[in-house]
Amino acid sequence: MKRVLLLSIVILNTVIFLYSQNQLYPQPVNLITTPTAGVIPRGAYLTEVRLFKDGGIAAGIYVGLTTRFMFGISYGGTGIIGDSVVGLYKQPGIELKYRIIDETERNPAILLGFNSQGYGRYDQDLGRYETKAKGFYIVASKNYRFLGNTGFHFGINYNSIEKKDGDVDPSFFLGMDKEINPEISVMIEYDAALNDNETNELNFGRGKGYLNAGLRWTFVQKFHVEMDFNNILLNRKGVKYFSRELKITFIEFF
């Protein structure tokens, strides 16, 4: 059943891309792994496929229900590509985002959200992802026009779900995106991961936090290809190189 769910999401992503007709340039709703205060427009849907280490695939679809509220569901696992054992996630992840304050010339946009989808492999014994989900969060975003758009983002989060490892501290994250030209943007983010620094004996967080960078190419107005470089600080025991990952995103109206 879980494999059918993941396959259905991937197929839906492909069908939507092949048959989409309208043009829309989406505001960023996420940087690399951290959320922004952006939401997709009412009546639009965004689909995303991520390819990551250990033959992993994660796919999701997100819908703009109102001008301020969006909802999404995602699912994935490791070992899907290659010849290793398939390790599917225990259950689908969900995301809810509601922007309570719009951005103005002086003030940032502010958004409340919840996300249960973590990153990397899923540890069945500890009931957590390799990189924990954000859980409940609040984030502020402010954009400036200087040689292209530049966005700054800061948020705090609390994960009340992945707590079997005994580390339930609130945490924070921040990042920025910079438009190089209408097609290419660069992104950098830092997740302090304060709820992931007491389990280094289990090869999870070592207290450095997660520093990630990415390059996003808008192939056409609604279709984005992204190359991400995650865990640059090597925030895990025994890890010698950062992770190279690929993300494909596109958006369309119903």
N, C-alpha and C positions, 0 to 999 in steps of 0.2 A: 504493500500500500504506500509506504513512504517513497519507494523508488518511482512508483507511478505518479505521485504528487510532484516530485522533482522533475520528472520527464515532461509532465504536462506544462509546468511553468516555463521550461526551456522552449518547448514547442510553441507555446503561446507567444513568447518573446520573438521567435523567428517569424511567425505568421504576421504579427503586428508590423514588424519592420518591412516585410516584403510587400504588404498591401496598404501601408499608410500613404496618404495623399497630401494632407495638410502640412503647412510649414509652421514651426513654432520654435523659438529659441528659449529654452527653459532657464529659469533662475536656478542657481545651485541649491539643492536641498541638503547636500552633504559635501564635505571635502573628500577625504579618503576613507576614514572610518568614523569621523566625528560629524555630528549634525550641525547645520547652520539654522538661522531663523527663516530660511526660505521654505516656501510651500509651492507645490505645483498648482496651476490655476484650476478653478472649478470646471468640471467636465473634461479634464485631461487625465491621462494615465501615463505613468512612467514605468518602464521595465528595465531591469538590470541583471546582468550576468557577470559573475566574478570567477576568474580562474586563479587558483592559488596553489601553494606547495602541496606536496604529497598527493598529487592527482585530484585536488579538491575543486568542486564546483558549487557555487551558491547562486540561486536565482530568486528574484523577487519581482512583484508587481505592486504598484502604488497608485492610488486614485485620489484626485482632488474632489472631495464631496461638496465643499463650499469654498469661498474665496480665502478662508482662513484655516480650514481643517482638511487634513489628508490622512488616509489610512493605507497600510500596506501589509503584505504577507510575504514571507520568504522561506526558503528551505534549501538544504544542501547536504554536503558530506565530503569526506576524504576518500581517496582510493577509487574514485569514479573513473578517472582516466588512468590507464596503466594496468598492471597485473597484480597489484597488491589487494589486500582484503578491503572491501568497501565498508566504511564506517559512517553510516548515515546519522544525521542529527536526531536527537530523541523526539523532537517535535518541531513544527514550523515556528518561525519567529514572527512577531507582529510589531508594527510600529504605528504610533498615533502621534500626530503633530497638530498643535493648535497655536496660531500666531495671535497673541493677545494685544500686541501693539505694533502698528506699522512703522516703518522707518520714515523719518523726516530729515530735513537738511541738518538739523541739530541733534536729533535723538536716534538711537539705534532701534531696529526692530527687536522685539522680544517674543520668544516662543516657548511654550511648555510642551514637553513630549515624553513619550515612553517607548523604549525599544528593548525587546527581549532577544534580539539576534546578535550573538557574538561572532567571533572570527576564528578561523583555524579549526583544528580538530576538537571533538567534543569528548570530554572525560566522563564516562558513565558513572564511575565510582564517586567522583566529587560533584557530579551534576553541574559542570561548568565548561565553558569554552576555553580554548587556549588563550584567547584574549576576550575578557568578559564583555558582555553587552553593557550598554550605557544605563539600562534601567530607566528610572525616572530622571528627567533632566530639565533644566532651564538654560536657554542660550540667548545671547544678544549678538546681533550682527550689524555692522555699519560699513557702507560702501562709499568710496571716494573716487572721483574721476580725475586721474592724474596719469597721463600717458597710457590710457586704457583704464578699465575698472580695476580697483583694488579693494578687496573686502577683508575686514577684520572680524574675528569671531571669538567669543569667550563663553564658556558654560560651566555649570557645576552639575554633578550627577550623583545618584545613589541607587545602587543595585541591590534590591531586596530579594532577588531570586537565586542568584548563584552564591550561596553563603555556606555551603557544606565545608569549605576549606577554612572557615572561621575568620575570614577577612571581610568585614562588611563596612569598612570606613567609607564615608563620602569622598568624592574625588572631584577633579576639575579637568578641563581641557581647553585648548586655545589653538588658533590657527589663522592662516590668511590665504587668499587666492589672488593672483595677479594676472590680468589679461595682457599677454604679450602682443597679440593682434587678434582680429575677430575670430580666428580659428584656434589659436593655441593659448592655453592658460597653464600656469604653474601653481602648485599648492604645497603648503607645508603645514603640519599640525603636530601638536604635542599633547598626549594624553598622560597625565600624571599617574594614573592607575594606582591610586593610594589604597584601593581595595584589592590589590594584587601584588603585594610586596612581602607577604609572610609565608610563602609556599615555595621558596627557591629550591628546597630539597626535593620538590616534585617537578622541577624544571619549568616552573611558571615564573612569574615576575620576580625580579631581583632588586626592585626599588628604584630603578633608573627611570621608569616610565617608558612610554613608547613614542619615539620620534619617527614620523613618516613624511615622505615627500612624493609628489606625483606630477605627471605631465598629462594634460587633457587636451585632446585634439577633436575639434568639432568638424567631423568629416563632411556632414551636411548639417543644416540648421537644427535638425531634431535628433541627430545620431552622433554619439560621442564615443571615442575610443580613448582609454586611459591606461597609462603605464604607471604603476605604483611601486615605491620602494619602502617597505615596511620594516619596523624594528631596527632602525639604523643604529641605535645605541646598544644593540645586542642584549636586550633585557631578558635573557633567559640563560640558564646554566647550560653550558655545552654548545651554545650557538656561536658559530664563527663568522657567519655571513648574514647580511640582511636579506629579507625575502623580496623577490621580484614577482609582482602579480599583475594581472590584466583585468580590466573592467570595461564592459560594453554597456552603454546606456542609450536609450532613446525615449522620446516622449511624443504623444499624439492626443488629439481630441477624440472623444466618442462620436 
